[in-house]
Amino acid sequence: MSTSPDGRTASAPPGGGVIHDIGYRHYEGARLGRAAIVRALYVDSLRGAFGLGRSAKSKVMPFLLLAAIAFPALVVAIVVNVTGQSEFPFELTSYAFLLYIPLSLYVAGQAPASVSRDLRFRVVSLYFSRPLLRQDYVAAKYAALSTAVLGLLALPLVLLGAGGLLAGFPASDTLAQLGQGLVGAAVTAPVMAGTGLLLASVTPRRGLGVAAVIAFFVVVTGVQNALQGLAVTQGRDDLATWTTLAAPISTVDTMIAWLFGTEPTASVVLPDGAQGLAWVAAAAALVVVPYLLLLVRYRTVSVS
């Protein structure tokens, strides 16, 4: 308990939160501190990733893209049951790669909505006043968008798994494929979310953030495809495999295929033996480096 120059008091609970007595009704509730603020920011950001708690217009695009990502899985699940097929037409680990365009659009729309508005309207000055730390803000935003993208990918995978079981596919194989697909989704989510948040945090204008994220995903994928095609035409299949490191989504796709011995969607030869560790390292870097750069970015954000 301390006394301010004007005679009013301020108390500091164990969790680090500060409550000022400015002469109005005294606060008698629970004092939750910093951890509760981080949780609240995470939950609010996660809800915001689907437009929940915002205007009806903010909900349209997230749910349209959710439908665009989940609907093909529902169709495939129905088809394998109606036609009596004995296997899925593609590897479940490749679903994120196949739905790369709507997934990129989702990240491009929601990453700027998560951070650009805070910068534009100087809301960060309220967040960083205390006791929330800048790394808490970055961690909450990163975790929230990663969770949203993971949910976006997990839903269609679960639909496919359920469809396979209903169609009479071997339960062990189907569940194994579902597990591999979920592992791939768990890696893809922070890779896409981290890249989107990093690009969006550069500008306070949401429109510029959306354009920057879309341009990045389109350009790097185009470059990767061009390099891969050039390597294939030269008969360098080994070099074509290495070109997948040029784009985040193909890096993850090749890494997951190497880990589980599945067919890579990028149509390249799998890395030979320990070479696959290069893709594991690259995927880890695509998660860690954007997070570290976000920490550097928010050290320079003024609270005034």
C-alpha positions as CSV (number, residue, x, y, z in Angstrom):
1,M,0.0,0.0,0.0
2,S,1.5,3.4,-1.0
3,T,0.3,7.0,-0.9
4,S,0.3,9.2,-4.0
5,P,1.2,13.0,-3.8
6,D,-2.5,13.9,-3.7
7,G,-3.1,11.7,-0.6
8,R,-4.8,8.8,-2.5
9,T,-3.7,5.2,-2.1
10,A,-2.7,2.5,-4.5
11,S,-2.4,-1.2,-3.6
12,A,-0.3,-3.8,-5.5
13,P,-1.6,-7.4,-5.4
14,P,0.8,-10.3,-5.5
15,G,0.2,-10.9,-9.3
16,G,1.5,-7.5,-10.2
17,G,-1.7,-5.6,-10.9
18,V,-2.2,-2.1,-9.5
19,I,-5.5,-0.7,-8.3
20,H,-5.7,3.0,-7.5
21,D,-8.1,4.5,-5.0
22,I,-9.2,7.8,-6.5
23,G,-11.9,8.6,-4.1
24,Y,-14.8,6.6,-5.6
25,R,-16.3,3.3,-4.6
26,H,-13.6,1.0,-3.3
27,Y,-12.8,-2.2,-5.3
28,E,-13.5,-5.3,-3.3
29,G,-13.3,-8.0,-5.9
30,A,-10.5,-10.5,-6.8
31,R,-7.2,-9.0,-7.9
32,L,-6.0,-11.4,-10.6
33,G,-2.9,-9.6,-11.9
34,R,-0.8,-10.0,-15.0
35,A,-1.6,-13.7,-15.8
36,A,-5.3,-12.9,-16.0
37,I,-4.7,-10.0,-18.3
38,V,-2.7,-12.2,-20.7
39,R,-5.4,-14.8,-20.7
40,A,-8.1,-12.1,-21.3
41,L,-6.1,-10.7,-24.2
42,Y,-5.6,-14.1,-25.7
43,V,-9.3,-15.0,-25.4
44,D,-10.4,-11.6,-26.8
45,S,-7.9,-11.9,-29.7
46,L,-9.1,-15.5,-30.5
47,R,-12.7,-14.3,-30.5
48,G,-11.8,-11.4,-32.7
49,A,-10.1,-13.8,-35.2
50,F,-13.6,-15.0,-36.0
51,G,-15.3,-11.6,-35.7
52,L,-17.0,-12.5,-32.4
53,G,-17.8,-9.6,-30.2
54,R,-17.5,-7.3,-33.3
55,S,-20.0,-6.1,-35.9
56,A,-21.8,-8.5,-38.2
57,K,-19.6,-7.3,-41.1
58,S,-16.5,-8.5,-39.2
59,K,-17.9,-12.0,-39.0
60,V,-18.7,-12.4,-42.7
61,M,-15.2,-13.0,-44.1
62,P,-13.8,-15.3,-41.4
63,F,-16.8,-17.6,-41.5
64,L,-16.9,-17.6,-45.3
65,L,-13.3,-18.7,-45.4
66,L,-14.0,-21.3,-42.7
67,A,-16.7,-22.7,-44.9
68,A,-14.4,-22.6,-47.9
69,I,-11.8,-24.6,-46.0
70,A,-14.2,-27.1,-44.4
71,F,-16.6,-27.6,-47.3
72,P,-14.2,-29.6,-49.5
73,A,-13.5,-32.0,-46.6
74,L,-17.2,-32.5,-46.1
75,V,-17.7,-33.2,-49.8
76,V,-14.9,-35.7,-49.8
77,A,-16.2,-37.4,-46.7
78,I,-19.6,-37.8,-48.3
79,V,-18.2,-39.0,-51.6
80,V,-16.1,-41.8,-50.0
81,N,-19.2,-43.0,-48.2
82,V,-21.4,-42.9,-51.3
83,T,-19.0,-44.4,-53.7
84,G,-17.5,-47.0,-51.4
85,Q,-13.9,-46.0,-51.9
86,S,-11.3,-47.7,-49.8
87,E,-9.0,-44.7,-49.2
88,F,-8.9,-40.9,-49.3
89,P,-8.0,-39.3,-52.7
90,F,-5.1,-37.4,-51.0
91,E,-2.9,-37.5,-47.9
92,L,-4.5,-35.8,-44.9
93,T,-1.2,-34.2,-44.2
94,S,-1.5,-32.3,-47.4
95,Y,-4.9,-30.6,-46.7
96,A,-3.4,-27.3,-45.6
97,F,-1.3,-27.2,-48.8
98,L,-4.3,-27.9,-51.0
99,L,-6.3,-25.2,-49.3
100,Y,-3.4,-22.7,-49.2
101,I,-5.2,-19.9,-51.0
102,P,-8.2,-19.5,-48.6
103,L,-5.9,-20.2,-45.6
104,S,-3.6,-17.3,-46.8
105,L,-6.6,-15.0,-47.2
106,Y,-7.8,-15.8,-43.7
107,V,-4.4,-15.0,-42.2
108,A,-4.1,-11.9,-44.4
109,G,-7.5,-10.6,-43.1
110,Q,-7.1,-11.5,-39.4
111,A,-3.5,-10.7,-38.7
112,P,-3.9,-7.0,-39.4
113,A,-7.3,-7.0,-37.6
114,S,-5.4,-8.3,-34.5
115,V,-2.5,-5.9,-34.4
116,S,-2.9,-3.0,-36.9
117,R,-5.9,-1.5,-35.2
118,D,-4.1,-1.5,-31.9
119,L,-1.3,0.5,-33.5
120,R,-3.6,2.8,-35.4
121,F,-5.8,3.8,-32.5
122,R,-2.9,3.7,-30.0
123,V,-4.6,1.0,-27.9
124,V,-1.1,-0.4,-27.1
125,S,-0.6,2.6,-24.8
126,L,-3.3,1.2,-22.6
127,Y,-2.0,-2.4,-22.8
128,F,1.6,-1.4,-22.0
129,S,0.8,1.1,-19.2
130,R,1.1,-1.8,-16.6
131,P,1.3,-4.6,-15.6
132,L,1.2,-6.2,-19.0
133,L,4.6,-6.6,-20.6
134,R,5.3,-6.2,-24.2
135,Q,6.3,-9.9,-24.6
136,D,3.0,-10.8,-23.0
137,Y,1.2,-8.9,-25.7
138,V,3.2,-10.5,-28.5
139,A,2.7,-14.0,-26.9
140,A,-1.0,-13.6,-26.5
141,K,-1.6,-12.3,-30.1
142,Y,0.7,-15.0,-31.5
143,A,-1.0,-17.8,-29.6
144,A,-4.5,-16.5,-30.4
145,L,-4.0,-16.3,-34.2
146,S,-2.2,-19.7,-34.2
147,T,-5.0,-21.3,-32.3
148,A,-7.5,-19.8,-34.8
149,V,-5.6,-21.1,-37.8
150,L,-5.2,-24.5,-36.1
151,G,-9.0,-24.7,-35.5
152,L,-9.5,-23.7,-39.1
153,L,-7.4,-26.7,-40.2
154,A,-8.5,-29.2,-37.5
155,L,-12.2,-29.0,-38.3
156,P,-11.9,-30.3,-41.9
157,L,-9.4,-33.0,-40.8
158,V,-11.8,-34.2,-38.2
159,L,-14.6,-34.3,-40.8
160,L,-12.4,-36.3,-43.1
161,G,-11.4,-38.7,-40.3
162,A,-15.1,-39.2,-39.3
163,G,-16.0,-39.8,-43.0
164,G,-13.3,-42.4,-43.3
165,L,-14.4,-44.3,-40.3
166,L,-18.1,-44.2,-41.4
167,A,-17.0,-45.5,-44.8
168,G,-15.4,-48.5,-43.2
169,F,-11.7,-47.5,-43.6
170,P,-9.4,-49.4,-41.3
171,A,-9.7,-47.5,-38.0
172,S,-6.0,-47.7,-37.2
173,D,-4.9,-46.3,-40.5
174,T,-7.6,-43.6,-40.5
175,L,-6.7,-42.5,-37.0
176,A,-3.0,-42.5,-37.8
177,Q,-3.6,-40.3,-40.9
178,L,-5.8,-38.0,-38.9
179,G,-3.1,-37.7,-36.2
180,Q,-0.5,-37.0,-38.9
181,G,-2.7,-34.4,-40.4
182,L,-3.3,-32.7,-37.0
183,V,0.5,-32.6,-36.4
184,G,0.9,-30.9,-39.8
185,A,-1.8,-28.4,-38.9
186,A,-0.2,-27.8,-35.5
187,V,3.0,-26.8,-37.4
188,T,1.4,-24.9,-40.2
189,A,-0.7,-22.7,-37.8
190,P,2.1,-20.9,-36.0
191,V,4.1,-20.6,-39.3
192,M,1.3,-18.9,-41.1
193,A,0.2,-16.8,-38.0
194,G,3.7,-15.6,-37.2
195,T,4.4,-14.5,-40.7
196,G,1.1,-12.7,-41.0
197,L,1.4,-10.9,-37.6
198,L,5.0,-9.8,-38.4
199,L,4.0,-8.3,-41.7
200,A,0.9,-6.7,-40.3
201,S,2.7,-5.1,-37.3
202,V,4.8,-3.0,-39.7
203,T,1.9,-0.7,-40.5
204,P,-1.0,0.7,-38.5
205,R,-3.2,0.7,-41.6
206,R,-5.2,-2.5,-41.9
207,G,-5.6,-2.3,-45.7
208,L,-1.8,-2.1,-46.2
209,G,-1.3,-5.0,-43.8
210,V,-3.8,-7.2,-45.7
211,A,-2.0,-6.3,-49.0
212,A,1.4,-7.0,-47.6
213,V,0.5,-10.4,-46.2
214,I,-1.3,-11.5,-49.4
215,A,1.6,-10.2,-51.6
216,F,4.2,-12.1,-49.4
217,F,2.4,-15.4,-49.6
218,V,1.7,-15.1,-53.3
219,V,5.2,-14.0,-54.2
220,V,7.1,-16.5,-52.2
221,T,4.9,-19.4,-53.5
222,G,5.3,-18.2,-57.0
223,V,9.1,-18.0,-56.6
224,Q,9.2,-21.4,-55.1
225,N,7.1,-22.9,-57.9
226,A,9.3,-21.2,-60.5
227,L,12.5,-22.5,-59.0
228,Q,11.1,-26.0,-58.6
229,G,9.9,-26.1,-62.2
230,L,13.3,-24.8,-63.4
231,A,15.1,-27.5,-61.4
232,V,12.8,-30.3,-62.8
233,T,13.3,-29.2,-66.4
234,Q,17.0,-29.4,-65.8
235,G,16.6,-32.9,-64.5
236,R,17.8,-31.9,-61.0
237,D,15.1,-33.6,-58.8
238,D,17.4,-33.3,-55.8
239,L,17.6,-29.5,-56.3
240,A,13.8,-29.3,-56.8
241,T,13.4,-30.8,-53.3
242,W,15.6,-28.0,-51.8
243,T,13.5,-25.3,-53.5
244,T,10.6,-26.2,-51.2
245,L,12.5,-24.3,-48.5
246,A,11.7,-21.1,-50.4
247,A,8.1,-20.9,-49.2
248,P,6.7,-21.5,-45.7
249,I,3.8,-23.8,-46.7
250,S,6.0,-26.0,-49.0
251,T,8.6,-26.2,-46.2
252,V,6.1,-27.5,-43.8
253,D,4.5,-29.9,-46.4
254,T,7.9,-31.4,-47.2
255,M,8.9,-31.7,-43.5
256,I,5.7,-33.5,-42.5
257,A,6.0,-35.8,-45.5
258,W,9.6,-36.6,-44.5
259,L,8.6,-37.3,-40.9
260,F,5.7,-39.6,-41.7
261,G,6.9,-41.0,-45.0
262,T,3.8,-39.7,-46.9
263,E,3.6,-38.3,-50.4
264,P,4.6,-34.5,-50.4
265,T,2.0,-32.4,-52.1
266,A,4.8,-30.4,-53.8
267,S,5.5,-33.4,-56.0
268,V,9.2,-33.6,-55.1
269,V,11.5,-36.4,-54.0
270,L,11.6,-36.6,-50.2
271,P,14.8,-35.5,-48.4
272,D,17.3,-38.3,-48.1
273,G,17.8,-39.5,-44.5
274,A,19.2,-36.8,-42.2
275,Q,18.7,-34.2,-44.9
276,G,15.1,-33.9,-43.6
277,L,16.5,-32.2,-40.4
278,A,17.1,-29.1,-42.6
279,W,13.3,-28.9,-43.1
280,V,12.7,-29.4,-39.4
281,A,15.1,-26.6,-38.6
282,A,13.6,-24.4,-41.2
283,A,10.0,-25.0,-39.9
284,A,11.2,-24.2,-36.4
285,A,12.9,-21.0,-37.6
286,L,9.6,-20.0,-39.3
287,V,8.0,-20.1,-35.9
288,V,10.7,-18.7,-33.7
289,V,12.1,-15.9,-35.9
290,P,8.8,-14.1,-36.5
291,Y,8.2,-14.2,-32.7
292,L,11.6,-12.7,-31.9
293,L,11.2,-10.1,-34.6
294,L,7.7,-9.2,-33.2
295,L,9.4,-8.7,-29.8
296,V,11.9,-6.3,-31.4
297,R,9.1,-4.5,-33.2
298,Y,7.1,-3.9,-30.0
299,R,10.1,-2.7,-28.1
300,T,10.0,0.4,-30.4
301,V,6.2,1.0,-30.1
302,S,5.6,4.2,-28.1
303,V,3.1,4.2,-25.2
304,S,2.7,8.0,-25.4
